[in-house]
Amino acid sequence: EPEGKRGKTGFLGIFGYLKSALNEASSENYRDWLMEHMSATECPACHGKRLRPESLAVQVERMSIADFTAMPVSRALEKARSIKLAGRELQIAGRIMHEIVERLQFLNAVGLGYISLDRSAATLSGGEGQRIRLATQIGSKLRGVLYVLDEPSIGLHHRDNGRLLNALEELRNLGNTVLVVEHDEETIRRADYVIDLGPGAGRHGGEVVAHGTPEKITQVEQSLTGAYLSGRTRIEMPSQRRRVNGNAITVLGARENNLKNVDVTFPLGLLNVVTGVSGSGKSTLVNDILYRALAKSLYRSREQAGEHKTISGVENIDKVIRIDQSPIGRTPRSNPATYTGVFTHIRDLYAMLPESRERGYKPGRFSFNVSGGRCEGCQGEGQRRIEMNFLPDVYVVCEICGGRRYNQETLAVKYKGYSIADLLESPVSEALPILENIPQVKQKLQTLVDVGLGYVHLGQSAVTLSGGEAQRIKLARELSKRQTGRTLYLLDEPTTGLHFDDVRKLLDVLHRLTNLGNTIVIIEHNLDVIRNADWIIDLGPEGGEDGGRIVAQGTPEQVTQGKRWRVILLGTEERRQLFGHRRPASFV
């Protein structure tokens, strides 16, 4: 039916119905669900320029406003500097041009020279968004301000990290206090004062293990961070790399965004790492072209792949899985037990107990998603949601069940002295010996412990898990599945938000998946991950328009023949022998 016109039955048509449902949706979750079934296409009238022809007709130096904002920041800065004004033009626009140049300089100074000015805010990473806000603060020249940054180095190549740190030091030198939550080694080393929390995670953390200068932190025996900084503990390189077996997936003629018609080969059965400076085309190659093309071929996905000539070798894999740091669920009902499938076996176990059989309890009695055994005050959520107009919803603990999710009759059934609520509140490492006699449960819980998540509670709400924890839960679920040895896993910067020790655990999991015959492709800046790769594909040499080319590809040993890689891939011990504890200037 034409949009907005009802047929004889009064039905608007599928598209009309969906559009009206989106416009009238009061729930943010419902809007997000509807948006998942929509894809953006270029406007046929303005061709993505957003303005009417009359507005685009106004030009400066033969450029419309759309042409200027389509440039990356670095080139826009050059162009703005090249515009010379005189006489009346200088009086009218001189101050404006000064402001434009100054603000572009701030963006360039924090390592955002590759981003185009018209880029959608939704496509920016958390680190990029923070650096944009940081650029505005540098321009404000305020004094006596406390700035708090949460991992601003996310998505930033080591070469650009120094520029970001220089910007933070500039803020400090103006008379401000800069508080940074960070795992990046270089940031920790350049800090004036470090506060190290630990000693472990979850229940085993929450204490100040060490505080003081970076040098003082390295001397504290209990500090895991200090152990890695000093070299007492380190992430080992593999003693032997896997060899290319002849099978590969090849992308030919990739030319989406800034990619320059490149041909890229991803050897199968290996741990592949795609590297390069920020904006060099890594995400475009892996997420927009490789993943979408394979999803279309294997799953008949309707999502259009980025522009490329062809892709070969698809017959060598049977699944492609993208494991990102998105939450494993959006509501308090989702938790590690339900996501990994352990909860089904636990409910079956409780239903088989003598007390349950006497009372006629079935597995559904122990579900907090259906009525019967759950607390009806909070409908099994353990907390109640209070909707706030114009503000995010607030959750408060249910006053009837005290956050335990079940009614008293259900909690009376116990296994080894534990009610089902007690079991869900237990960390995975404590639940493992309790449930060790159930093979299906033991295997999945052991995998969670292996990936370093023994401290996470079985029933911990998905919304409270960090991105790194969510990603490792997804990896654990993949590890516990029956393997075909023909799966391709794609990960985009999986070390985001991870401590050195968590990176080591993540690498152990990735090596286990690869040893089962699977292929892993990772976009990464972390040097420990790069050193552990079997095959490296390095894009560059710069970001934005000057990127999109293959700088080097091969094993780490082959890639180190290139000048820019020679220092970067040295092991920790070799670096210490050459440069002492400090990173060399050429390393940044």
RODRENKE-9447 format. One line per field, with one value per residue (C-alpha): x, y, z negated; residue number from 1; chain. Coordinates in Angstrom, 2 decimals, always signed. Each point is the difference from the previous one (the first is absolute). Example, Ala and Ser with C-alpha at 12.3 -4.5 7.8 and 13.67 -1.06 7.14 Angstrom:
<pts>
east <- [+12.30/+1.37]
north <- [-4.50/+3.44]
up <- [-7.80/+0.66]
n <- [1/2]
chain <- [A/A]
</pts>
This chain:
<pts>
east <- [+0.00/+1.24/+1.47/-2.61/-2.97/-2.22/-1.32/-3.54/+0.73/+1.37/+3.52/+2.87/+2.27/+3.08/+2.29/-2.66/-0.75/+3.69/+0.59/-2.96/+1.10/+3.48/-1.36/-2.41/+2.29/+0.22/+2.57/+3.66/+0.53/-2.87/+1.43/+3.42/-1.58/-1.82/+3.19/+1.82/-2.27/+0.76/+3.01/+1.08/+0.14/+1.26/-2.60/-0.64/-0.73/+3.12/+2.27/+0.94/+0.85/-3.07/-0.61/-2.18/+1.56/-0.46/+2.20/+2.60/+0.22/+1.77/+3.73/+3.33/+3.10/-2.26/-1.11/-3.48/-0.43/-0.65/+3.29/+1.93/-1.57/+0.58/+3.78/+1.98/+1.04/+3.66/-0.82/-2.75/+2.62/+2.39/-2.83/-1.16/+3.55/+0.35/-3.08/+1.30/-2.37/+0.57/-1.83/-3.73/+0.13/+2.53/-2.25/-3.02/+1.54/+3.45/-1.11/-2.04/+2.97/+2.24/-2.51/-0.32/+3.78/+0.48/-2.69/+1.30/+3.47/-1.39/-1.65/+3.20/+2.06/-1.94/+0.51/-3.27/+1.48/-1.46/-3.66/-2.19/-1.97/-3.35/+0.41/-3.02/+0.52/-1.53/+2.96/+2.64/+1.66/-0.10/+3.63/-0.62/-3.00/+2.07/+2.84/-2.44/-1.27/+3.61/+0.81/-2.80/+1.36/+3.53/-1.49/-1.90/+3.31/-1.73/+1.99/-0.69/-2.18/-0.03/-0.17/-0.99/+0.72/-0.89/+2.50/+0.54/+2.59/-2.72/+0.47/+3.19/+3.17/+3.22/+1.36/-2.91/-0.01/+2.83/-2.03/-2.93/+2.26/+1.55/-3.53/-0.74/+3.28/-0.92/-3.26/+1.97/+2.50/-2.84/-0.70/-2.57/-0.17/-0.33/-1.32/+0.27/-1.31/+2.40/+1.78/+2.38/+3.64/+1.29/-2.72/+0.82/+3.73/-0.58/-2.37/+1.11/-1.88/-1.50/-2.70/-0.11/-3.16/-0.25/+1.48/-2.50/-3.38/-3.58/-0.14/+3.80/+0.52/-1.02/+3.19/+2.79/+2.96/+2.55/+0.20/+2.73/+2.26/+0.17/+3.49/-1.42/-2.82/+2.54/+1.58/-3.22/-0.04/-3.81/-0.67/-0.79/+0.32/+3.43/+1.08/-0.77/+1.54/+3.25/+0.22/-0.31/-3.10/-0.56/-2.14/+2.09/+0.40/-0.85/+3.03/-1.18/-2.42/-2.63/+0.88/-2.05/-1.83/-0.90/-3.68/-1.01/-2.81/+0.99/-1.70/+0.75/-0.39/-1.10/-0.75/-2.59/+0.63/+3.75/+1.15/+2.06/-1.14/+1.99/+0.22/+0.22/+0.53/-1.08/+1.68/-2.34/+0.81/+2.13/-0.23/-0.12/+0.48/-0.91/+2.01/+0.58/-0.37/-3.44/-2.09/+2.12/-3.00/+0.16/-3.66/-1.16/+1.94/-0.95/-3.49/-1.49/+1.45/+1.24/-2.75/-2.92/+1.11/+0.37/-3.30/-1.74/+1.52/-0.47/-3.18/-1.66/+0.32/-1.57/+2.62/+1.96/+3.76/+2.45/+1.20/+2.35/+0.51/-0.39/+0.78/+1.33/+0.55/-3.45/-0.47/+2.75/-2.09/-3.50/-0.56/+1.05/-0.48/+0.71/+0.80/-0.15/-0.25/-3.73/-2.04/-1.17/-3.44/-1.74/-2.11/+0.75/-1.52/+2.97/+3.01/+2.99/-2.01/-2.81/+2.40/+2.26/-2.93/+1.02/-3.24/-2.12/+2.01/-0.09/-3.83/-0.24/+2.22/-2.18/-3.18/+1.43/+0.64/-2.28/-1.51/-1.01/-1.55/-2.00/-1.42/-0.44/+2.48/+1.06/+3.07/-2.21/-0.47/+3.68/-0.17/-0.23/-1.55/-3.37/-2.49/-0.09/+3.29/+1.12/-0.66/-3.03/+0.90/+2.86/-1.07/+3.30/+2.30/+1.26/-0.38/-2.74/+0.28/-1.14/-0.59/+1.30/-1.34/+2.84/+2.59/+1.32/-2.06/+1.02/+0.16/-0.59/+0.25/-3.37/-1.19/-1.94/+2.69/+3.02/+1.45/-0.15/-2.56/-1.95/-2.80/+0.60/-1.49/+2.48/+2.96/-0.84/+1.30/+3.76/+2.86/+3.05/-1.42/-0.35/-3.32/-0.14/+0.36/+3.12/+1.49/-0.69/+1.68/+3.13/+3.10/+0.68/+3.13/-2.09/-2.90/+2.35/+0.73/-3.69/-1.14/+3.02/-2.08/-2.05/+2.25/-1.78/+0.11/+3.56/+1.41/-1.61/+0.92/+3.59/+0.24/-1.17/+2.71/+2.59/-0.74/+0.55/-3.63/-0.05/-0.89/-3.21/-3.26/-2.12/-3.07/+1.79/-2.11/+1.25/-0.29/+2.68/+2.62/+2.79/+0.60/+3.07/-1.93/-2.90/+2.45/+1.72/-3.37/-0.78/+3.41/-0.61/-3.35/+1.73/+2.71/-2.60/-1.79/+0.76/+2.64/-0.06/+3.44/-1.31/-1.22/+1.30/-0.05/+0.28/+0.96/+0.34/+2.49/-0.82/+2.62/-2.01/-0.36/+2.22/+2.90/+3.31/-1.00/-3.43/+1.70/+2.08/-3.16/-1.72/+2.99/-0.14/-3.66/+0.74/+2.86/-2.29/-2.63/+2.65/+1.54/-3.41/+0.40/-1.96/+1.13/+0.13/+0.26/+0.66/+0.20/+2.46/+2.53/+1.18/+3.64/-0.24/-2.84/+1.93/+3.09/-2.16/-1.41/+0.75/-0.69/-0.03/-1.74/+1.15/-2.04/+1.14/+2.35/-2.18/-3.67/-2.85/+0.85/+3.67/-0.91/-1.78/+3.11/+1.76/+3.29/+1.08/-1.43/+1.48/+1.27/+1.21/+3.57/-0.59/-1.83/+2.80/+2.18/-1.93/+1.60/-3.14/-0.42/+3.57/-0.19/-3.71/+0.05/+3.02/-0.84/-0.12/+3.39/+1.67/-1.49/+1.35/+3.46/+0.01/-1.81/-0.32/-3.50/-1.04/-1.46/+2.28/-1.16/-0.07/-2.40/-2.82]
north <- [+0.00/+3.59/+1.39/+1.42/-1.24/-2.71/-2.84/-1.32/-1.91/+3.11/-1.49/+2.42/-2.67/-1.56/+3.01/+2.48/-2.01/-0.28/+3.71/+1.00/-2.51/+1.58/+3.54/-0.90/-2.36/+1.08/-2.64/+0.51/-3.78/-0.38/+2.80/-1.67/-3.33/+1.64/+1.82/-3.36/-0.89/+3.22/+0.97/+3.45/+0.82/+3.11/+2.68/+0.05/+3.76/+1.42/-3.07/+0.11/+3.73/+0.78/+3.50/+1.45/+1.10/+3.68/-0.46/-2.04/+2.74/+2.30/-0.71/+1.15/-0.74/-2.06/-2.19/-0.39/-0.57/-3.70/-0.30/+1.56/-2.15/-3.17/+0.51/-1.67/+2.40/+0.06/+1.06/+2.39/+1.68/+0.42/+1.37/+2.45/+1.29/+0.48/+2.28/+3.57/+2.86/+3.71/+3.31/-0.33/-3.84/+0.09/+2.31/-2.26/-3.46/+0.48/-0.89/-2.96/-1.40/+0.35/-2.02/-2.70/-0.43/-0.07/-2.62/-2.19/+0.24/-1.28/-2.98/-0.77/+0.28/-2.80/-2.45/+0.52/+1.25/-2.96/+0.66/+1.90/+2.92/-1.32/-3.43/-1.19/+0.11/-3.51/-1.46/+1.40/-2.31/+0.88/+1.11/+2.23/+1.64/+0.69/+1.51/+2.34/+1.24/+0.29/+2.20/+2.41/+0.20/+0.78/+2.85/+1.38/+0.70/-0.47/-0.27/-1.76/-2.70/-3.75/-1.97/-3.70/-2.21/-3.69/-1.76/+2.76/-2.13/-2.38/-0.56/+2.06/-1.24/+0.22/+2.61/+2.34/-0.77/+2.44/+2.85/-0.81/-0.08/+3.32/+1.48/-1.34/+1.42/+3.35/-0.01/-0.79/+2.78/+2.53/-0.65/-2.82/-3.50/-2.89/-3.34/-2.85/-3.59/-1.92/-3.31/+1.30/-0.49/+3.24/+2.07/-1.61/+0.67/+3.68/+0.60/+2.16/-2.17/-3.49/-1.68/-3.77/-1.85/-3.72/-2.44/-1.96/+0.67/-0.13/-1.19/-0.29/+3.68/+3.38/+0.72/+2.50/-2.29/+2.72/+3.74/+2.45/+0.62/-2.66/-0.97/-0.57/-2.19/-2.33/-0.68/-1.19/-3.83/-0.27/+2.22/-1.98/+3.22/+0.62/-3.54/+0.58/+3.50/-1.26/-3.08/-2.51/-1.34/+0.21/-1.28/-2.65/-0.26/-3.42/-2.28/-1.15/+1.66/-1.88/-0.34/+1.01/-3.12/+1.24/+0.71/+3.65/+2.52/+2.71/+3.38/+1.50/+3.64/+1.42/+3.69/+1.01/+3.34/+0.66/-3.49/+0.30/-3.04/-2.38/-3.81/-1.63/-3.65/-1.43/-3.43/-2.53/-1.87/+2.88/+2.90/+2.99/+3.55/+3.08/+3.02/+3.58/+3.58/+1.34/+0.61/-2.20/-2.13/-2.99/+0.01/+0.66/-3.02/-2.46/+1.09/+1.70/-2.22/-3.38/-0.61/+1.29/-1.86/-3.29/+0.52/+0.57/-3.15/-2.30/+1.37/+1.90/+3.22/+3.03/+2.40/+1.37/-0.62/+2.86/+0.56/-2.75/-2.08/-3.54/-2.28/-3.55/-2.95/+0.19/-3.75/-0.67/+1.26/-0.82/+2.80/+3.61/+1.47/+3.56/+0.19/+3.59/+1.71/+0.69/-1.14/-3.64/+1.37/+3.33/-0.79/-1.18/-3.38/-0.86/-1.46/-2.32/-3.07/+0.60/+1.10/-3.07/-2.43/-1.15/+1.22/-2.57/-2.89/+1.63/+0.30/-3.66/-0.99/+1.83/-1.49/-3.52/+0.47/-1.97/+3.18/+1.20/-3.34/-0.08/+3.45/-0.64/+2.68/-0.09/+1.80/+3.01/+0.52/+1.03/+2.51/+3.69/+0.75/-1.73/+0.19/-2.79/+0.01/+3.55/+3.01/+1.74/+3.31/+0.53/-2.73/-1.83/+2.92/+0.43/+3.73/+2.37/+2.53/+3.55/+1.92/+3.57/+2.44/+1.53/-1.96/-3.59/-2.61/-0.67/-3.53/-0.68/-3.34/-1.75/+0.45/-3.31/-2.52/+2.17/-0.52/-3.83/-0.23/-3.01/-0.51/-1.75/-3.36/-0.27/+1.04/-2.84/-2.56/-0.39/-1.94/-0.56/+2.71/+2.56/+1.38/+0.95/+3.69/-0.83/-1.79/+2.96/+2.35/-2.21/+0.84/-2.48/-1.31/-0.88/-1.48/-2.33/-2.44/+0.04/-1.05/-2.12/-3.20/+1.37/-0.38/+2.57/+2.65/-0.78/+0.42/+3.41/+1.32/-1.24/+1.91/+3.21/-0.51/-0.65/+3.34/+1.81/+0.49/-2.15/+3.10/+0.78/-1.10/-2.53/+2.23/+3.34/+2.39/+0.39/+3.78/+0.08/-1.88/+1.95/-0.26/-2.21/-2.34/-0.29/-0.83/-2.73/-1.53/-0.19/-1.61/-2.49/-0.98/-0.58/-2.11/-2.21/-0.75/-3.03/+1.22/-0.56/+1.56/+2.12/+3.11/+3.51/+2.31/+3.78/+2.23/+3.79/+1.21/-2.69/+1.35/+3.22/+0.48/-2.97/-0.08/-1.62/-3.20/-0.07/+0.36/-3.09/-1.98/+1.22/-1.13/-3.44/-0.33/+1.21/-2.50/-2.81/+0.89/+0.14/-3.33/-1.61/+0.86/+3.28/+3.29/+3.26/+3.50/+2.78/+3.77/+1.09/+2.62/-1.93/-1.01/-3.20/-1.26/+1.00/-1.89/-3.12/+0.04/-2.65/+2.44/+3.82/+2.27/+3.60/+2.79/+3.61/+1.72/+2.79/+0.47/+1.39/+0.82/-0.95/-3.48/-2.97/-1.74/-3.18/+1.01/-3.53/-3.48/-3.28/-1.56/+2.38/-0.95/+0.93/+3.22/+1.19/+0.42/+3.25/+3.00/+1.09/-3.45/-0.83/+1.46/-0.59/-3.80/-0.49/-2.10/+1.53/-1.48/+1.24/+3.49/+0.10/-1.03/+2.66/+2.85/-0.81/+0.17/+3.07/-0.22/+1.64/+3.15/-1.90/-2.50/+2.57]
up <- [+0.00/+0.58/-3.21/-2.36/+2.06/-1.38/+2.14/-0.07/-3.19/-1.72/-0.10/+0.69/+1.48/-1.63/+0.56/-1.07/-3.12/-0.95/+0.58/-2.18/-2.67/-0.02/-0.26/-2.80/-1.97/-3.65/-1.00/+0.92/+0.17/+2.47/+2.15/-0.03/+1.02/+2.92/+1.06/+0.24/+2.93/+1.88/+2.09/+1.15/+3.72/+1.75/+0.69/+3.79/-0.01/-1.71/+0.33/-3.66/-0.08/-2.19/+1.44/+2.73/+3.33/-0.97/-3.10/+1.89/+2.64/-2.50/+0.38/-1.46/+2.09/+2.31/-2.92/-1.44/-3.75/+0.74/+1.92/-2.88/-2.74/+2.07/-0.36/-2.79/-2.78/+1.09/+3.58/-1.13/-2.21/+2.96/+2.16/-2.71/-0.43/+3.77/+0.22/+0.17/-0.80/+0.61/-0.46/-0.47/-0.03/-2.85/-2.04/+0.51/-0.34/-1.57/-3.55/+1.27/+1.97/-3.06/-2.08/+2.70/+0.30/-3.79/-0.58/+2.83/-1.57/-3.32/+1.73/+1.87/-3.20/-1.74/+2.88/+1.91/+3.28/+1.92/-0.93/+2.46/-1.46/+1.29/-1.59/-2.00/-3.77/-0.26/+1.94/-2.37/-2.51/-3.71/+0.15/+3.04/-1.68/-3.11/+2.05/+1.80/-3.37/-1.17/+3.03/-0.96/-3.56/+1.18/+2.02/-3.01/-1.88/-3.39/-3.24/-3.32/+1.61/-0.77/+3.26/-0.20/+3.02/+0.32/+2.30/+2.56/+1.85/+1.30/+3.74/+0.07/+1.70/-2.03/+2.37/-0.83/-3.72/-0.67/+1.52/-2.29/-3.06/+1.02/+0.12/-3.52/-1.30/+1.58/-1.99/-3.16/+0.69/+0.24/-3.71/+0.24/-1.51/+2.48/-1.31/+2.52/-0.30/+2.24/+0.68/+2.65/-1.07/+1.49/-1.71/-3.36/+0.45/+0.83/-2.94/-2.94/-2.49/+0.35/-2.12/+0.55/-1.11/-0.56/-0.76/+2.10/+1.60/-1.31/-3.63/-0.01/+0.84/-1.34/-1.95/+0.65/+0.68/+0.78/+0.53/+0.91/+2.99/+2.75/-1.27/-3.50/+1.38/+1.65/-3.41/-1.69/+0.01/-0.37/+3.03/+3.16/+2.01/-1.54/+0.87/+3.69/+0.04/-1.56/+2.21/-2.90/+1.77/+3.73/+2.85/+1.73/+3.75/+1.52/+0.28/+3.43/+2.40/+1.99/+3.67/+3.03/+1.25/+3.50/-0.73/-0.16/+0.47/+2.46/+0.45/+3.41/+1.02/-3.38/+0.57/-2.60/-1.76/+0.12/+1.14/+3.20/+2.03/-2.23/+0.20/-3.44/-0.91/-3.39/-0.49/-1.64/-3.19/-1.31/-2.43/+2.39/-1.32/+2.06/-1.15/+1.09/-1.21/-0.92/+3.13/+2.28/+1.09/-2.37/-1.09/+3.56/+1.28/-2.76/-1.11/+3.07/+2.72/-1.36/-2.59/+2.05/+3.16/-1.93/-1.88/+3.33/+1.48/-3.02/-1.63/+2.88/-1.97/+1.69/-1.36/+2.95/-0.07/+0.63/+3.56/+1.24/+3.13/-1.37/-2.94/+0.35/-2.35/-1.66/+0.56/-2.58/-2.95/-1.24/-2.54/-0.51/-3.48/-1.08/-3.71/-1.22/-3.38/+0.21/-3.05/-0.16/-0.88/-0.54/-3.06/-3.56/+0.95/+2.21/-1.80/+0.63/-1.07/+2.52/+2.78/-0.22/-0.33/-3.50/-1.57/+1.86/-1.52/-3.46/+0.14/+1.10/-2.96/-2.54/+1.53/-0.53/-3.73/-2.41/-1.51/+3.48/+0.93/-3.23/+0.77/+3.72/+1.08/+3.66/+1.51/+0.78/-3.74/-0.20/+2.83/-0.86/+3.40/-0.57/-2.86/-2.57/-1.84/+0.57/-2.21/+1.48/-1.64/+2.47/+2.47/-0.49/+0.74/-3.57/+0.43/+1.03/+2.76/-0.65/+3.22/-0.10/+2.53/+2.08/-2.05/+0.13/-1.88/-3.62/-1.48/-3.73/-1.87/-0.41/-3.59/+0.00/+1.03/-0.84/+3.47/-0.13/+2.84/-1.40/-2.53/-3.36/+1.11/+2.90/-2.17/-2.45/+2.55/-0.50/+1.62/-2.23/-2.28/+2.81/+1.24/+3.68/-1.01/-2.05/+3.01/+2.32/-2.50/-0.13/+2.08/+2.80/-1.79/-3.10/+2.00/+1.91/-2.90/-1.02/+3.51/+0.99/+0.26/+2.91/+3.11/+2.24/-2.74/-1.11/+3.53/+0.53/-3.46/+0.39/+3.29/-1.73/-2.64/+2.74/+1.67/-3.31/-1.04/-3.15/-2.06/+1.96/-1.68/+1.88/-0.27/+0.39/+2.04/+3.58/-0.23/-2.74/+2.05/+1.70/+3.73/-0.52/-2.33/+2.47/+2.80/-2.01/-0.93/+3.74/+0.64/-2.83/+1.54/+3.36/-1.66/-1.72/+3.29/+2.14/+2.44/+3.77/+0.43/+2.90/-1.82/+0.66/-3.05/+0.41/-2.94/+0.07/-2.65/-2.60/-2.46/-0.56/-3.76/-0.88/-2.47/+1.03/-1.85/+1.66/+3.41/-0.84/-0.85/+3.19/+2.10/-1.63/+1.09/+3.54/+0.33/-1.22/+2.61/+2.75/-1.08/+0.61/+3.71/+0.00/+1.53/-1.94/+1.49/-2.53/+0.49/-2.67/-1.14/-3.06/+0.53/-2.06/+2.22/+3.14/-1.21/-0.58/+3.55/+2.62/+2.84/+0.06/+2.52/-0.48/+1.62/+0.43/+0.30/-1.50/-0.91/+2.14/+3.62/-0.46/-1.24/+1.54/+1.36/-1.10/-1.61/-0.92/-0.42/-1.18/-3.21/-2.75/+0.91/+3.66/-0.87/-2.31/+3.08/+0.54/-1.78/-1.91/-1.55/-0.98/-3.53/-0.61/+0.07/-2.27/-3.05/-3.48/-0.97/+3.21/-0.56/-3.57/+1.15/+2.71/-1.72/-3.71/-1.59/+1.99/+3.49/+2.61/+1.78/+3.31/-1.59/-0.31]
n <- [1/2/3/4/5/6/7/8/9/10/11/12/13/14/15/16/17/18/19/20/21/22/23/24/25/26/27/28/29/30/31/32/33/34/35/36/37/38/39/40/41/42/43/44/45/46/47/48/49/50/51/52/53/54/55/56/57/58/59/60/61/62/63/64/65/66/67/68/69/70/71/72/73/74/75/76/77/78/79/80/81/82/83/84/85/86/87/88/89/90/91/92/93/94/95/96/97/98/99/100/101/102/103/104/105/106/107/108/109/110/111/112/113/114/115/116/117/118/119/120/121/122/123/124/125/126/127/128/129/130/131/132/133/134/135/136/137/138/139/140/141/142/143/144/145/146/147/148/149/150/151/152/153/154/155/156/157/158/159/160/161/162/163/164/165/166/167/168/169/170/171/172/173/174/175/176/177/178/179/180/181/182/183/184/185/186/187/188/189/190/191/192/193/194/195/196/197/198/199/200/201/202/203/204/205/206/207/208/209/210/211/212/213/214/215/216/217/218/219/220/221/222/223/224/225/226/227/228/229/230/231/232/233/234/235/236/237/238/239/240/241/242/243/244/245/246/247/248/249/250/251/252/253/254/255/256/257/258/259/260/261/262/263/264/265/266/267/268/269/270/271/272/273/274/275/276/277/278/279/280/281/282/283/284/285/286/287/288/289/290/291/292/293/294/295/296/297/298/299/300/301/302/303/304/305/306/307/308/309/310/311/312/313/314/315/316/317/318/319/320/321/322/323/324/325/326/327/328/329/330/331/332/333/334/335/336/337/338/339/340/341/342/343/344/345/346/347/348/349/350/351/352/353/354/355/356/357/358/359/360/361/362/363/364/365/366/367/368/369/370/371/372/373/374/375/376/377/378/379/380/381/382/383/384/385/386/387/388/389/390/391/392/393/394/395/396/397/398/399/400/401/402/403/404/405/406/407/408/409/410/411/412/413/414/415/416/417/418/419/420/421/422/423/424/425/426/427/428/429/430/431/432/433/434/435/436/437/438/439/440/441/442/443/444/445/446/447/448/449/450/451/452/453/454/455/456/457/458/459/460/461/462/463/464/465/466/467/468/469/470/471/472/473/474/475/476/477/478/479/480/481/482/483/484/485/486/487/488/489/490/491/492/493/494/495/496/497/498/499/500/501/502/503/504/505/506/507/508/509/510/511/512/513/514/515/516/517/518/519/520/521/522/523/524/525/526/527/528/529/530/531/532/533/534/535/536/537/538/539/540/541/542/543/544/545/546/547/548/549/550/551/552/553/554/555/556/557/558/559/560/561/562/563/564/565/566/567/568/569/570/571/572/573/574/575/576/577/578/579/580/581/582/583/584/585/586/587/588]
chain <- [A/A/A/A/A/A/A/A/A/A/A/A/A/A/A/A/A/A/A/A/A/A/A/A/A/A/A/A/A/A/A/A/A/A/A/A/A/A/A/A/A/A/A/A/A/A/A/A/A/A/A/A/A/A/A/A/A/A/A/A/A/A/A/A/A/A/A/A/A/A/A/A/A/A/A/A/A/A/A/A/A/A/A/A/A/A/A/A/A/A/A/A/A/A/A/A/A/A/A/A/A/A/A/A/A/A/A/A/A/A/A/A/A/A/A/A/A/A/A/A/A/A/A/A/A/A/A/A/A/A/A/A/A/A/A/A/A/A/A/A/A/A/A/A/A/A/A/A/A/A/A/A/A/A/A/A/A/A/A/A/A/A/A/A/A/A/A/A/A/A/A/A/A/A/A/A/A/A/A/A/A/A/A/A/A/A/A/A/A/A/A/A/A/A/A/A/A/A/A/A/A/A/A/A/A/A/A/A/A/A/A/A/A/A/A/A/A/A/A/A/A/A/A/A/A/A/A/A/A/A/A/A/A/A/A/A/A/A/A/A/A/A/A/A/A/A/A/A/A/A/A/A/A/A/A/A/A/A/A/A/A/A/A/A/A/A/A/A/A/A/A/A/A/A/A/A/A/A/A/A/A/A/A/A/A/A/A/A/A/A/A/A/A/A/A/A/A/A/A/A/A/A/A/A/A/A/A/A/A/A/A/A/A/A/A/A/A/A/A/A/A/A/A/A/A/A/A/A/A/A/A/A/A/A/A/A/A/A/A/A/A/A/A/A/A/A/A/A/A/A/A/A/A/A/A/A/A/A/A/A/A/A/A/A/A/A/A/A/A/A/A/A/A/A/A/A/A/A/A/A/A/A/A/A/A/A/A/A/A/A/A/A/A/A/A/A/A/A/A/A/A/A/A/A/A/A/A/A/A/A/A/A/A/A/A/A/A/A/A/A/A/A/A/A/A/A/A/A/A/A/A/A/A/A/A/A/A/A/A/A/A/A/A/A/A/A/A/A/A/A/A/A/A/A/A/A/A/A/A/A/A/A/A/A/A/A/A/A/A/A/A/A/A/A/A/A/A/A/A/A/A/A/A/A/A/A/A/A/A/A/A/A/A/A/A/A/A/A/A/A/A/A/A/A/A/A/A/A/A/A/A/A/A/A/A/A/A/A/A/A/A/A/A/A/A/A/A/A/A/A/A/A/A/A/A/A/A/A/A/A/A/A/A/A/A/A/A/A/A/A/A/A/A/A/A/A/A/A/A/A/A/A/A/A/A/A/A/A/A/A/A/A/A/A/A/A/A/A/A/A/A/A/A/A/A/A/A/A]
</pts>
